[in-house]
Amino acid sequence: MNKMFAVIKREYLQAVRKKMFMFMTLFFPVLMAALFVLPGLMIARGLGDKKVAVIDGTGALRSAFSHHLGPAIPDPKKALGGGRRAELPQSLDVEYVDANGQRDLNAAAGPYLERLNADKSSNRRFDAVLLIPANAFEGNDAKMTFYSRSSTDLFSQERLGSIANRAIQRQRLTARGIDANVVDTLTREVPVDSVQLSKSGEQKKGGEANFIIGFIFAGLLIIPSFIYGLETMRGIVQEKSERIVEVLVSSMSPRELLTGKIMGVAAVGLTQVTVWLTIIAIAGTFGAASAMVAGFNVTQFLRPMVFVYFALFFILGYLSFVCIYAIAGAACNTDKEAQQLVAPIQMVMMLPWFVMFAIITNPDSTFSVALSLMPVYGPITMFVRTLVSEPPVWHVLVSIGVSILTIMGFFYVTAKIFRVGILSYGKRPTIPELWRWLKVA
């Protein structure tokens, strides 16, 4: 037992003294948050100012396009959410062309289409051209045409199309005797406020914040398990290739060595996760006051059970994953061989991350419930379910029980293969050979 604790101590101290460990411990939550914030900022910057031409075959939409279209909503996160993409954080410098009476709209648009490919430094260059047909008010088969240098300039296309359609609908109703101000009042959109109703009747703020926080916590749960699983695999491969493992097993059993390595790296991961949760709690505490003034209750995400569940399911998830990496390390002689062996298995293990959107948006679906009660997938899926909804207590208990039994089974198999594999050299074993190792160990 003392020798096993010596291995745990060595693995723990060797990891926590690395500069990369300290960097990732302090800045990984920031990197995870940036992963969700930066895309919105990049979209806002990428949209920028664009110069467009609107060729109007009706000649009746000048008022909608005769001015500089600035961003109605400067916050890209609010603009991209819901049905308000016509108000994206993008400025459009519109050159309106009255093409009413033109027989061939495409011919009238020809000079403007040529300016799409003008020199970038030229003031004549357009980023997009929108053609509005002459029969836009009456024609059932009327279609607007959007020209752009990029086939994926969807934001400009949707915004220009939305503005044109709103103006067309407004004039249609006005032509039928409805006052323009009444039209604006009748067509005004009503925002939707998302509220989660708990089983006890408590109302909690829902919506996009729940979605983002669910993804961040899921990332904090799953990514360290894979990182430290790989560290365990590489450590075993290194000790095996340098013949250090032969000295170690001469003074302790392979099971003690395996247990020491797994528990040592698990302690490293738990230390890191504890620091992350502390940072999140401190940041949440300082931000809670201002958030509550804005009507956002931060305490629903920072309640004590979130931290308890996170620590519990992190340990269960880590121990479920690390056994597979330990088998790869014991069976292979180089990092490359081990990565080739574990890569397809790793893809299967990451299934909860690939379907995280479905789990977060519908945590009580048959698929989410089944995944949360399955071996390997249970810890990650069940934690996310406890974060965004209120699963029955027996679901949580069954998930924990299944995970514990899975870990015991994995550890039994890993110990047997580890016992033979750490002293086996040469080519990488095949699956049938691993099965024979399991039987003879």
N, C-alpha and C positions, 0 to 999 in steps of 0.2 A: 504493500500500500504506500509506504514512504517513497519507493522508487517511482510509483505512478504520479504522486504529487510533485516529485522532482521534475518529471517530464512536463507536467502542467505548468509549473513555475517557469521552466526554461522556455516553453512555447509562448507563454504570456509575455514574459519580459523581452524576449527576442522581437516580438511583434510591436509592443507599445513603445519601444525605444526608437523605432524607425521614424524618420522625418515625415515620410508619406502618411504614416498613421496619424501623426499629429495634425498634418494639413487636412486630411480627409475628415478627421473628427471635428475640426472647427469649421470647415467651410463646405462640407458636403450638403448640409441643409440649405445653405445659400445657393449652391449650384442647382439643387433640386427646384428651389423656388424660381431661380432664373430660367430654368428649363420651361416653366409655364408662363413667365412674364415676358421674356425676351421675344418669343414669336409674335406676340401682339404689338410690341414696340417696333419690331422689324417690319411688320405689316404696315403700321402707321407711317414709318419713315419711307418704306418702299412705295406706298401709294403716292405720296408727295403731291406736287402740282403737275397737272397735265393739261395740254392744250388740245382741244377737240373742236371738230366742226360738225354742226347739225344741219343737214340738208332737208328742209321741211317742205314736202310736196303739198301739204295742206295750206301752208302760209298762215296758219292760225295759232301757232304755238310760240310766237315771238316772246310773249310775256314770261314764259317758263324758262327760256334759254337766253334772254337778252341781257343777262348780267353774270358777273363772276360767281360761280357756285362754290361757296366756301363750306367747310365742314360744319354741319349742324351739331354734331356730337364729337368733340375732340378726343374723347376717350375711346380707343379702338375696342376695348373689351365690351363696353356697353353697346357700341355700334354694331359689332359683329354678332351680338346676341339677339335672339328673337327675330322679328320680322322688320327690322329697321335698317336694312342694308342700303336703302336709298339715302341714308344719312351717314355714310361712312366717313371716317376722318380723312377726307381727300378733297383737295381744291381742284376745280375744273375751270379752266379759262375757255369759255365757249365762244366760238364764232358762228353766229346764226346766219343761215342763208335761206331767204324766202324763194323757194322754187315753185311756187304756185303758178300753174299755167304751163309749166314745162312738160312737153310730151314724153321725153325720155329722161327720167330722173337720174339714171346711171350716167348719161352723157353730161348732165349738169354737175354731177359729182366728180367727174373725171379729173379736173384740175386739182381738186382737194385731195383725191386719192393719191395723186402723184406726189403730193407734199408729205405723205406718210414716210416716204423714203428720202426726203431731203436731208441735207447735211445736218448733223446733230447740233452744230453751233449756230445754225441758221434760225432766225426768228420765224421763218415760214413753215417750219416743220410742225406737223400735227402728230399727236400720239394716237388719235382715233377719229373715225368719221362715222356718224350715225345718219342713216337714210330713213326718213319717215315717208311712207307712200301717200299719194294724194287721196286715196280712198280709206284712210285710217279711221275716219269717223263713221262711215257707213259699211264698208266692205267687211264681210264675215271672214274672208280669207286674206285680209290685209296682214302683212308682216313687215316689221322694221328690219333693217339690215345694219349690222355693226361691223365696221372694218377696223382692223388694228394690225400692227406689226407682229403682235404676239397672239398666239391662239389661245392663251390662257389669261387674257386680261379680263377676267370675269367680273371684277369689282366695278371697273368703269362701265362695262356693258350693262350690268344690273342696275347701276345707279342711273345712267342715262335713260335706260328703258323704263325704269320706275318713274322718273320725273315726267317722261313723255306720256306714259299711260295715265298718271294722275291728272295731267293737264287735259288729256283727251276725255277722260271720264267726267272731269269737272265741266268741260264745255258741252258735253252731251247732255248732262243734267240741266245746265243753264239754258240750253236751247229749248228744253221742254218746260221752261217757265219757272224753274226753281232758282231762288236767289243764290248768288255765289257764296255769300256768308253762311247760308243755311247748308249748302253743299259741304263746306269745310267743317261745319259742326257735325253733320250727319256721318261724314266719313272719317272723323277723328278716331284714332286707335286708342283703345283702353289697355293700359299695361296690366300685366298679370304678376301678382306677388305670390311666391311659392312659400308654403308653410307645411312643415311636417307635423302631423298630429300623432303623438305617442299613445301607447295603450292606456296610459294613466290619464289621458286627456290634455297633457301639456302640449302647448304649441311652440314649435321651434322653427327658426328661420331656415328655409331650404333654398334650393336653386343652385346657381353656378358655384357658390362658395363650397357647398357640400361636395360637389363633383370634383373640384380642384383639390380640396383637402383630402378626399378619398384617394386620389391618384398619388398625391405626395406621400401619404402615409404608406400606401401600398409599395411605392418605390423604396421608402426607407426600410420596409420589411423584407422585400425580396432581394434587392441588390446586394446588401451586405452578406446574405446567405450564400450567394453565388461567388462573391469576391473571396470570402474566407474559406469556402469549399475549395476553390482553386488554389488558395494558399496552402491548405492541407495537402492537396494532391501534389503540388510542386515540392513541398517539404519532404514528403515521403520519397518522391522520385530522386531528389537530390541526395538524401541520405542513403538511398539504395545504390545509386550510381557511384557514390564516394565510399561505399562499404562501411559507412558509419553504423548502419542498421545492424550489421553483423556483431559489432561490439555491444550495441544496446541489448539485443536479444540474448546475448550471453549472460547478462546480469538480471534480466527480467523477462517475463512471458510476453509473447506477441500481443495478447489481450490487454495487458497492462500498458504496453507501449501505445497501442491503438487508442485505448481509453484516455491516456494522458494527452495524446496529440489532439484528439477531438475536443476534450473538455478544456484544454488550454486555449485553443483557438476560439472555442465558444465563449470563454471568459473575455477574450479580446473583443469579440463582436458585441457582447453584452455591455462591456465598458463603453464602447463607441456609441451604441444605441442609447445608453443612459445619458451620455453627454448631449446627444442630439435632442432627446426628449426634454432635458433640462433647458437647453437653448430655446426650444419651441415654447416651453412653459413660460420662461422669462419674457420672451418676445411677446407672447400672447397676453401676459399680465400687463405689460406696459401699453399694449395696443388695445386692451379691453375697454378702457375708459372712453377713448375717442370712438371706438367702434360701437359701443353701446349708445353713445349720443346719436350716432347715425342710424340706430335701429338694428344693429347687428350684434347678436348675442354670442360672443366668443366662447363663453363658458360651456356651451353645449358641445364644443369640440375638445375642450381642455378638461372635461370632467375626469375625476380620478380613475374611473373604470377604463377609460381609453388607454391610460398608461399601463394599467395592470394587464389588460388584454394584449397590448402591444408587446410587453416583455414576455408574457406567457407564449404567445403565438410565434414570436421571434425565436425563442428557444426551440419550440417544437418544429418550426420550419427549418431552422438551421440543422438540427440533429437529423431530420429526415433527408436533407440534401447531402450533408457532409459524408455520410456513409458511402454514397455512390462515388464521390470523388476519391475517397480513401481506397476503394476497390480499384479505380483506374490508376492511382498512384502505385499501389502494390503490384499490379499486374504488368505495368509497363516499365521500360528502362529509360525513356527520355520524355521530356515535356511534350514533344511533338506527337509521340505515340499516344500519350495519355489524353491529349486534347482531341486527337482523332477518335479515340474510343469514347470519350464522354460527350463529344459535340452533338450527335443525334439524340442522345439521352437528355441532354440539357435543353434541347428544343422542346421535347415533350414535357419536361418539368416546368417550362415557362408558360404553359398553356393558360394559367390564370392571368398572367400579365397581358397576353394577347387578347383575351376576352374581358379585360378589366372594364371596358366601357359598358358591356352588357351587364356585368355584375353590379356596377355602381348604379346604373340607371334602373335596374330591375332586380334588387337584391333578394326578393322573395319568390322569384320565378322558380319553376321546377329545375331548370338548368343550374341556377345559382345554388339552390339548396342541395342538389345532388353533388355538385362540385365541392361544396363546403363540408360534406360528410364523407368524401373519398380520401383514401390514403394519399400522402404527398401534397395534394392540392388543398386539403382541408385548412391548414393554418392560415394561409394567405387569404383564401376566399372567406372563411368564417370571420376573420378580423375585419375585413372590409364590410361585411354584412353587419357586424356589431357597430361599426362606425357610422354607417349611413341609414340604418334601420334598427328595429328591435326584434331580432329573431327569438323564437322560443328558447327558454333555458335548456330544454332537453336537446335542442339542436347543438348548442354550445358544448354541452357535456358529452354528447356523442362524438362530436368532432375532436374534442380533446382526448377521449378514450381511444378513438380510432388512430389518432396520431401517435399516442403512446405505444399502442400495440404495433404500429408500423415501425416505429423507431426500434423497439425490441427485436422485431423480426429482421430489420435491416442490419442492426448491430450484430445479431447472431450470424447472419450470412457474411457480413463484412469481416468479422473476426476470423471465420474459417478460411476465407479466401486470403485475407491478410497474412495468416500464419504460413501459408504455402508461398504466396506471391512475393513476400519481401526477400526471400532467399532464392528466387528463381530469376535467372538471367537468360539472355538470348532474345529470340523473336517474341513479339507480343502474342499472348495466348488468344485463341479463338473462344467463342462462346461455349462450344462443347468442352474445351479444355478447362474453362472456368467452372463448368458444371462438375467435371471430374475432381478438380481441386476441392470443391465444396463437399463432395462425398468422402474423399479420403482424409480430409483434415480432421 
